[in-house]
Amino acid sequence: MTVADVRLRIAVADAWDTVTLDAAPSQTMAELKQRALAQAMGRTVAPDQYVMKYRGALVLDEHATVAGLALRSGAPLIVLPARRHPVR
């Protein structure tokens, strides 16, 4: 982790786990989502099947960077399935 990096908490709902990632200001939300999914799930999953939320709002532009969203260390994000699963 360099001085400019920020430490983010990302909850991955499907894994019921929260991962902590160090992110450079130039890193995109798509890259963060992919890293969080890989770490939490322990396997490769299709990141396009998941969405990311910050402060309760959907991150519509996953090409936005950490600096572009003004994320600070400790900022909570959540990764959720893009489609809801039926409950039986």
Secondary structure, 3 states (H helix, E strand, C coil): CCCCCEEEEEEEHHHCEEEEEEECCCCEHHHHHHHHHHHHHCCCCCHHHEEEEECCEECCCCCCECCCCCCCCCCEEEEEECCCCCCC
